[in-house]
Amino acid sequence: MPAQDYYFSRKAVPRFGKLYFLKVLHEADSEGGGRSLLGSVVQELREGLFGLGQHYPVPLHMSKPGIVHDAIERNRKHLDLAAGDRIVLSQKLAPVQQSVVIKRKETFGAGVSPFPSLPANFGLDMDYSLMRHVTLAFGMNTQFEYIPLGYFARLYQYVDGDDRKVDRSGAIEDNNIVDSILLAKEFHVTFESEKDFDADFEAKLKAFSNIPGVGAKVAYTIQAKRKILAKVSGKQYYLVALGVSDWGDFDLT
């Protein structure tokens, strides 16, 4: 499957590194995704002939959720972590300072696809070939959660680089570990087009917004002839983006 089936873009975000922004968001409390991906092993797929193209993580568990996080927790003493040291750290983002602009050339693929970075079933179809850029602006209580990379490095050193001592399946070596996640429940996604939205599109948007349940989760507004805004708000946290590392990245010798 191509990266565009899962992700809207891979973007370097100041202070947080490169993140994969999901096209369709996970509810944070999903047992098969969401927050449970942090510290877990996910499959790394490779596009193109002989896997020479884009590499990307599949946002699904390959093994027990949190298996690498749990290995750090289980071996605190050997990794020089005190009982009170938190393994998962969290930063709350200041909404006036945090927005991400993604240009068309920074997206995966083109063509018609759901409006980016929205919960499942709430993404109106958009033509990405006409996209100029998309802006994600985050509201109150947005959180960036991560496991310090040094903790992974200590674990790598403790097991002498043998990933099977962490996961007997041997899946870690050739796949990815999720080291960071971005969670939000109040945010805006602005899609700016290269051409004006016509009357047919406006009618389609109105009909879509009137579908039961859509308006309660996402509010769409055409702000200008070429700009449409989707507002997500409520009590539910969503996984918006994730960052990954390779097991070999932690060999600091």
BELURNOR-V891627 format. One record per pair of residues at least 6 apart in sequence whose C-alpha atoms are under 8 Angstrom apart, sorted by the first residue. I is the first residue (numbers start at 0). J is the second residue. D is the distance in Angstrom with one decimal. If there is no record, write none. Layout:
# BELURNOR-V891627
((I/J/D) (I/J/D))
This chain:
# BELURNOR-V891627
((0/46/7.9) (1/46/6.5) (2/46/7.8) (2/53/7.8) (2/55/6.5) (2/107/6.5) (3/22/7.7) (3/107/5.0) (3/108/5.9) (4/22/7.6) (5/21/6.0) (5/22/5.8) (5/23/7.1) (5/57/7.3) (5/58/7.7) (6/19/6.4) (6/20/5.6) (6/21/4.3) (6/22/4.6) (6/23/7.6) (6/107/7.0) (7/19/7.6) (7/20/5.6) (7/21/5.6) (7/22/4.6) (7/106/5.7) (7/107/5.9) (7/115/6.2) (7/116/7.2) (8/19/6.0) (8/20/5.4) (8/21/7.5) (8/101/7.5) (8/105/6.1) (8/106/4.5) (8/107/5.6) (9/17/6.6) (9/18/5.6) (9/19/4.4) (9/20/6.1) (9/105/7.1) (9/106/7.2) (9/107/8.0) (10/17/5.4) (10/18/5.5) (10/19/6.6) (10/20/7.6) (10/101/7.5) (10/105/7.3) (11/17/4.0) (11/18/6.2) (12/18/7.0) (12/99/7.3) (16/242/7.7) (17/242/6.3) (18/240/5.9) (18/241/5.3) (18/242/4.7) (18/243/7.9) (19/240/5.3) (19/241/5.3) (19/242/6.2) (20/116/7.1) (20/239/6.0) (20/240/4.3) (20/241/6.8) (21/115/7.7) (21/116/5.8) (21/238/7.9) (21/239/5.8) (21/240/5.6) (22/113/7.6) (22/114/7.8) (22/115/4.9) (22/116/4.8) (22/117/7.0) (23/115/6.8) (23/116/5.5) (23/117/5.5) (23/118/5.5) (23/119/5.5) (23/122/8.0) (24/116/6.0) (24/117/5.6) (24/118/4.7) (24/119/6.4) (24/237/6.1) (24/238/5.8) (24/239/5.8) (25/32/6.6) (25/33/5.2) (25/118/6.7) (25/119/7.7) (25/237/5.5) (25/238/5.2) (25/239/7.4) (26/32/7.8) (26/33/5.7) (26/118/7.7) (26/235/7.1) (26/236/6.2) (26/237/4.5) (26/238/6.2) (27/33/4.1) (27/34/5.1) (27/35/7.8) (27/182/7.2) (27/235/7.7) (27/236/5.4) (27/237/4.7) (27/238/5.4) (28/34/6.3) (28/35/7.4) (28/236/7.9) (29/35/7.3) (31/59/6.6) (31/60/6.7) (31/64/7.9) (32/58/6.8) (32/59/6.1) (32/60/7.3) (33/237/7.0) (33/238/5.2) (34/180/7.3) (34/238/6.8) (35/64/6.1) (35/65/6.5) (36/58/7.5) (36/59/7.5) (36/60/6.9) (36/64/6.5) (36/65/6.7) (36/177/6.3) (37/65/6.4) (37/68/7.7) (37/145/7.4) (37/146/8.0) (37/176/8.0) (37/177/5.2) (37/178/5.9) (37/179/6.2) (37/180/6.7) (38/64/7.7) (38/65/4.8) (38/66/6.6) (38/67/5.2) (38/68/4.6) (38/69/7.9) (38/146/7.3) (38/176/6.3) (38/177/5.4) (38/178/5.8) (39/60/6.8) (39/62/7.5) (39/63/7.4) (39/64/5.4) (39/65/4.3) (39/66/5.5) (39/67/5.8) (39/68/7.0) (39/176/5.6) (39/177/5.7) (40/60/6.1) (40/61/5.7) (40/62/6.3) (40/64/7.6) (40/65/7.7) (40/66/7.3) (40/67/7.4) (40/170/7.5) (40/171/6.3) (40/174/7.0) (40/175/5.7) (40/176/4.7) (40/177/6.6) (41/56/6.2) (41/57/6.0) (41/58/6.4) (41/59/5.8) (41/60/5.2) (41/61/5.2) (41/62/7.8) (41/174/6.3) (41/175/5.4) (41/176/6.3) (41/177/7.2) (42/56/5.6) (42/57/5.4) (42/58/7.8) (42/59/7.4) (42/60/7.6) (42/61/6.3) (42/174/5.1) (42/175/6.2) (43/54/6.7) (43/55/5.6) (43/56/4.4) (43/57/6.3) (43/173/7.3) (43/174/4.7) (43/175/5.8) (44/54/5.7) (44/55/5.5) (44/56/6.2) (44/57/7.0) (45/51/6.9) (45/52/6.1) (45/53/5.8) (45/54/4.5) (45/55/6.6) (46/52/4.7) (46/53/5.2) (46/54/6.4) (47/53/7.3) (56/174/7.9) (56/175/6.5) (56/243/7.6) (61/170/7.4) (62/166/7.9) (62/170/7.9) (66/165/7.4) (66/166/7.2) (67/165/6.7) (67/166/8.0) (67/176/7.8) (68/86/7.6) (70/154/7.8) (70/165/6.3) (71/78/7.5) (71/86/7.8) (71/150/7.2) (71/151/7.5) (71/154/6.5) (72/86/7.4) (75/81/6.8) (75/82/7.5) (77/157/7.3) (78/150/7.5) (78/153/5.8) (78/154/6.7) (78/157/7.3) (86/146/5.9) (86/147/7.5) (86/150/7.9) (87/144/6.6) (87/145/5.6) (87/146/4.9) (87/147/7.7) (88/144/5.6) (88/145/5.5) (88/146/6.2) (88/147/7.7) (89/142/6.5) (89/143/5.6) (89/144/4.4) (89/145/6.5) (90/142/5.6) (90/143/5.2) (90/144/6.4) (91/140/6.1) (91/141/5.8) (91/142/4.6) (91/143/6.5) (92/137/8.0) (92/139/7.6) (92/140/7.0) (92/141/5.6) (92/142/6.0) (92/143/7.3) (93/138/7.8) (93/139/7.3) (93/141/8.0) (94/136/7.3) (94/137/5.4) (94/138/4.8) (94/139/6.0) (94/141/7.7) (95/138/8.0) (97/136/6.4) (97/137/6.2) (98/134/6.9) (98/135/5.5) (98/136/4.3) (98/137/6.2) (99/134/5.6) (99/135/5.1) (99/136/6.5) (100/132/6.8) (100/133/5.8) (100/134/4.4) (100/135/6.5) (101/132/5.5) (101/133/5.2) (101/134/6.2) (102/130/8.0) (102/131/6.3) (102/132/4.3) (102/133/6.5) (103/127/7.5) (103/128/7.9) (103/130/5.9) (103/131/5.8) (103/132/5.6) (103/133/8.0) (109/126/7.6) (109/127/5.0) (109/128/5.4) (110/126/5.5) (110/127/5.1) (110/128/5.4) (111/124/6.3) (111/125/5.4) (111/126/4.3) (111/127/5.9) (111/128/7.7) (112/124/5.2) (112/125/5.6) (112/126/6.6) (112/127/7.0) (113/122/4.8) (113/123/5.4) (113/124/4.2) (113/125/5.9) (114/122/4.6) (114/123/5.3) (114/124/5.7) (114/125/5.8) (115/122/6.9) (115/188/7.7) (116/188/7.4) (116/239/6.6) (117/231/7.6) (118/237/7.6) (121/213/6.0) (121/216/7.6) (121/217/6.8) (123/204/7.4) (123/207/7.2) (129/192/5.5) (129/193/5.2) (129/194/6.9) (130/190/7.2) (130/191/6.1) (130/192/4.5) (130/193/5.9) (131/190/7.8) (131/191/5.5) (131/192/5.2) (131/193/5.5) (132/190/6.3) (132/191/5.6) (132/192/7.3) (133/188/6.9) (133/189/5.5) (133/190/4.6) (133/191/6.2) (134/187/7.9) (134/188/5.7) (134/189/5.1) (134/190/6.8) (135/186/7.1) (135/187/5.7) (135/188/4.7) (135/189/6.6) (136/186/5.6) (136/187/5.1) (136/188/6.6) (137/183/7.1) (137/185/6.4) (137/186/4.3) (137/187/6.5) (138/183/7.6) (138/184/7.7) (138/185/4.9) (138/186/5.1) (138/187/7.9) (139/185/6.5) (140/183/6.9) (140/184/7.5) (140/185/7.8) (141/181/7.6) (141/182/5.8) (141/183/4.5) (141/184/6.9) (141/185/7.4) (142/181/5.9) (142/182/5.2) (142/183/6.4) (143/179/7.2) (143/180/5.9) (143/181/4.6) (143/182/6.3) (144/179/5.6) (144/180/5.4) (144/181/6.4) (144/182/7.8) (145/178/5.7) (145/179/4.1) (145/180/6.4) (146/178/5.6) (146/179/6.5) (147/178/7.7) (148/178/7.4) (148/249/7.7) (149/249/7.9) (151/249/6.4) (152/249/4.5) (152/250/6.6) (152/251/7.1) (155/161/7.5) (155/162/7.8) (155/246/7.8) (155/249/6.2) (155/250/6.7) (156/250/7.3) (158/164/6.4) (158/165/7.9) (160/250/7.3) (162/169/6.2) (162/170/7.9) (162/171/6.0) (162/172/6.2) (162/246/7.8) (163/169/5.1) (163/171/7.8) (171/246/6.5) (172/245/7.5) (172/246/5.8) (172/247/7.3) (173/245/7.7) (173/246/7.8) (174/245/6.6) (174/246/7.7) (175/243/6.0) (175/244/5.6) (175/245/5.0) (175/246/7.0) (176/243/5.4) (176/244/5.3) (176/245/6.2) (176/246/7.1) (177/241/6.9) (177/242/5.8) (177/243/4.4) (177/244/6.5) (178/241/7.8) (178/242/5.8) (178/243/5.3) (178/244/6.5) (179/241/5.6) (179/242/4.9) (179/243/6.9) (180/238/7.0) (180/239/7.6) (180/240/5.8) (180/241/4.3) (180/242/6.3) (181/238/6.0) (181/239/5.5) (181/240/5.1) (181/241/6.2) (182/236/6.2) (182/237/5.5) (182/238/4.7) (182/239/5.7) (182/240/7.4) (183/236/5.4) (183/237/5.4) (183/238/6.8) (183/239/6.7) (184/231/6.8) (184/232/5.7) (184/233/6.2) (184/234/6.6) (184/235/5.7) (184/236/4.5) (184/237/5.9) (185/230/7.6) (185/231/5.4) (185/232/4.4) (185/233/6.7) (186/230/6.1) (186/231/5.4) (186/232/6.7) (187/228/6.9) (187/229/5.8) (187/230/4.6) (187/231/6.2) (188/228/5.8) (188/229/5.2) (188/230/6.5) (189/226/6.9) (189/227/5.7) (189/228/4.5) (189/229/6.3) (190/226/5.8) (190/227/5.4) (190/228/6.4) (191/225/5.6) (191/226/4.4) (191/227/6.5) (192/225/5.0) (192/226/6.3) (193/225/6.8) (194/224/8.0) (194/225/6.0) (195/224/4.9) (195/225/4.7) (196/224/5.7) (196/225/5.9) (204/219/7.8) (207/213/7.6) (208/214/5.7) (208/218/7.4) (208/219/7.1) (216/231/6.1) (216/232/6.6) (216/233/7.2) (217/229/6.2) (217/230/5.4) (217/231/4.9) (217/232/7.1) (218/228/8.0) (218/229/5.5) (218/230/5.1) (218/231/6.8) (219/227/7.1) (219/228/5.6) (219/229/4.5) (219/230/6.5) (220/227/5.7) (220/228/5.1) (220/229/6.5) (221/227/4.3) (221/228/6.2) (222/228/6.7))
